[in-house]
Amino acid sequence: MSTFLYGGHVHANGIRQHYLRFGGSSEGRDQRPAVIIVPGITSPAVTWGFVGEQFGKHFDTYIQDVRGRGLSEAAEGMDYSLDAQADDLIALAQALGLTDYIVVGHSMGARIGLRAAHKNSDGLNRLVMVDPPVSGPDRRAYPSKLPWYVDSMAMARKGCTAEDMRAFCPTWTQEQLQLRAQWLHTCHEPAILASFEGFHTDDVHVDFPHLKVPALLMTAERGDVVRDEDVAEIQQLASGVQHVRVPNAGHMIPWDNEAGFYEAFGDFLGQRLV
């Protein structure tokens, strides 16, 4: 049985924010913990629906459409900075009435969660950072190249099939390709350009020493996004950060090894996902 409940919008941090909700929450002592999932740079919330289905079995789960993606607000001249995205996350939780919640962020979403925890950790009780880009000023570049995003988005805006998308994502399943072909056009190019530039101009390492909540760093065995030396640096900056590396997976961890992704959380969330 599906755990999907509904999609909704709130006006938070001055913009329209869209989210998908899975699982819901019971009342009283058995009320389930809330989780906000924050996807990566070109991943509308719907593309994380299969993860939401699993989380919804155990948690009151919300998947955010980051500004400029999916059904959230997008506009020329909008502020697409990391700080604006972090403020969105904080405001979304407040608008949803969440006073005790967990953030699970993937890639760009992990950087958003980290910055949000630095800016205002009220109500945020745990943070999971899934393969966050560690690029920044005077650091190595993010492994993915900008044309990969720009060219695939241009193709999607014209209208494309799952088979067309396979050239960009050759290891994905037919269902995964179909969703990307359907939804990638909703990624506002100025938002993606700003976020990609931010991967190289924003220094998220300044946020780690200010991390006041328990945190789990989950990294991929492949993809070269987070290396062993990066893990060591992060744990030196924030000594309490736990780390787990997921085998047989590239940067899009749940796409490559869904079972391994759920297993990697272990007991960190308070209950196991599998």
C-alpha positions, 0 to 999 in steps of 0.5 A: 500500500502506498504511503503517499498522502498528498502534495501541498504548497505553503507560502514561506520565506516569501515564496511559494514552496511545494512539498510531497507528504508521505506517511503522516503522523498519529496523535498522542504518545505514538506520534511519528517523527517528522523528516524533511527530505531535500533533493539535489540540484536537478531533482524535483521532489517527485523524483524522490517519491520512491524514497518517500514511500519507504520513509513514509512507513516509519516517519511523517515525511515531507519532500521539498521542491527546492526553489526553482525546481518542480512546482515551487516558485521560480522567477527571473531575478530570484535569489537562488543562493545557498543562504536563501535555500537554507532560509526556505528550509527553515521557513518550510518547517515552521510553516508546516508546524514542525517543532521536532524534525530530521533533515535528510539532504542529498548533494545540494540538499545536504549543503542546504541542510548543513547551512540551515543547521548553522543558521537556525537549528531550532526544532532540527534534531538530526541531520543526514548529509548524503554525498554533499559536494565538498567543492568550494573556494580553493578546493577541487571542482565538483566532479559533474560538469555544467554542460551535463545539466544544461544540455539535458535541461535544454532537451527536456524543455523541448520535450524528450523521451526516456530513451533520449534521457538515457544518453545522460543517465545510462545506468538508470532504470526505465522508470527513473528515466521516464520521471526525469524526462517528464520533470527535468523541464521544471528545473529553472535554468538560472536556479541550476546555474546559480547552484552550480556556481555556488558549489564552487564559491560557497564554503560549506566547511565554515558550517561544520564547526557550528553543527550542534545536532547529531549528524550522519555523513553518508557517502558513495563508494563511486563518483569521487564526490567525497573522498576519504580525506574529505571525510577526515577533514569534516570529522575534524571540523565536527568531531561528532559526525558519524560516517558510512560509505555505501557500496556499489553506488555512485552519487545518486545512491538510492538510484544505484543501491536502494537497499544499501541506502536504507541500511546505511542509516542504521539506528541513526534516525531512531528506528531502522528503515529496513 
